[in-house]
Amino acid sequence: MRPLRRQRMAIGLFLLFGSAITLGVVLFALQENMDLFYEPQKIVGGEAPIAKRIRAGGMVEVGSLAHEPEGLAVSFVLSDLRGSRFEVRYQGILPGLFREGQGVLVVGQLDASRVFYAKEVLAKHDENYMPPELLDMGEDS
């Protein structure tokens, strides 16, 4: 084999090997940071994985919100309004828009008893929402 051809083959193999390693690292990073979304029906039906970080969305059932007397622990029931419901437990300060009857998105893990332990709670709002600070600025004018 001529030296020029050998050099081209070495460069080609190096680029191919480097691309494969880069693709592997990117796919691994995406897999670690990707949270799949599950509806309440799928969580109750046992389709959601246990002890794996997932997202779930639904409506907070009216009358289900319970605050612990000590600390920031809260629990509530998330429903899809079609009969599927599950308990969510959260330790922290709830978002300002959080209320019963409101849509929320929770990020966390299910345990073996199908209780969802949320690490993050995001409250949904409609397109007409305006933060209180902006409302106050509008009244001052």
FENTA-V179560 format. One line per field, one symbol per residue. psi: psi as a letter, one per 30 degrees, with the letter a starting at -180 (. if undefined). burial: + if it has 24 or more other C-alpha atoms within 12 Angstrom, else -. A space follows every 50 residues. Layout:
# FENTA-V179560
psi->???
burial->???
This chain:
# FENTA-V179560
psi->kleeeeeeeeeeeeeeeeeeeeeeeeeeeeefgkjkkkleeeeefgfkkk gkklkklakkkkgfkkkkekagklllkklgggfkllkkkkjakllffklk gkklkkkbkkafghkkjkfkkkkllafgkkkeeeeeeeff.
burial->-----------------------------------+++++-+++---++- --+++++++++---+--------+++++++----++++++---+---+++ ++++++++++---+++++++++++-----------------
